Amino acid sequence: MTDAALRLMDRHNVAVDKIQPLAVACLELIESCLYRRSLYLMITASLAYCHRQIQTLLQCKIITEAEVKDLCLKAREILVEESNVQRVDAPVTVCGDIHGQFHDLKELFKVGGECPKTNYLFMGDFVDRGHHSVETFLLLLALKVRYPDRITLIRGNHESRQITKVYGFYDECFQKFGSANVWRYCCEIFDYLSLSAIIDDRIFCVHGGLSPSINTIDQIRTIDRMQEVPHNGAMCDLLWSDPDPDSCTGWGLSPRGAGFLFGESVAKPFLHNNGLELIARAHQLVMEGYKLMFDEQVVTVWSAPNYCYRCGNVAAILEVDSNLNREYRIFKDSDRSSMNSRTNPQREGPPDYFL
């Protein structure tokens, strides 16, 4: 090979050496752009799919069993990352029991504002007793998947396999889907729900109440919540206990057969020791929608108006602004629920000491 040919080959190799990194970089950029576009399209499609589910559920229509399974899988990915004591930023609207009263849930959104414009915290008992537990829970779950930072769902005592088999949710799932599969999917999600929430480190929110096994918020964080609600112990107490402003000064036995009654001498030290100013909870029917006790340091919020389509109570939500100022909004049952009370008599069931 001549010297000229060798020099030409050397120049070619040098050029290739210079161009090759640029070519590789261009290919990587193209691949990155294609991946990002693919990811964008996938996320957009997923959000659109979730939006369609929400719109269907808002019409009180059920989605398919396959869609329920997919929704629960997506929700599980979100909920597994949340704490036993989920941190929530104010402003937020705090809600009590819903109990499958779907049309009253829509009334609640009219009063409090639509999600995601309003940040919501629901304190459990989404299902049982009402006629639309399936649509109620799936709507809240779909909103959680679509707006995970704008809605917080914590567990109530009715988010339980044992309780839902007795009080209606199991039967409703079987009636609407022809099998217990949807009930199983939802019960698995129940196990992933947080046990409590804390608003700006000042307001402790829990479905039921306190436990003699728990003195600090940090102790709640150590509970293994991924299980069916046990018959006793700290997790059970958080979901089942009640404040007793009349006859109980310390701890007392609960007539429910689970959890405890606790008095002012229990609630105030718990608040003081944990740097809190309020315990917000649900779990008990309040005819006026909410009830303050223990020098207004404990409040029960009830969000199912005309409970069981026959009790005649009003409902309430608690609005907490960015300065932690509190306002209670009262609302009545929707026209659709009133119609239910006339045309669909409440199913008979066990005694209502499980309120």
PyMOL commands that set and color helices and strands:
alter all, ss='L'
color gray80, all
select helices_A, chain A and resi 3-58+65-79+102-112+133-146+161-167+169-177+181-190+217-221+234-240+264-273+307-309+335-343+352-354
alter helices_A, ss='H'
color red, helices_A
select strands_A, chain A and resi 85-88+92-95+120-122+151-153+196-199+203-206+242-243+251-253+260-262+278-281+290-293+298-301+315-320+326-331
alter strands_A, ss='S'
color yellow, strands_A
deselect
rebuild
show_as cartoon
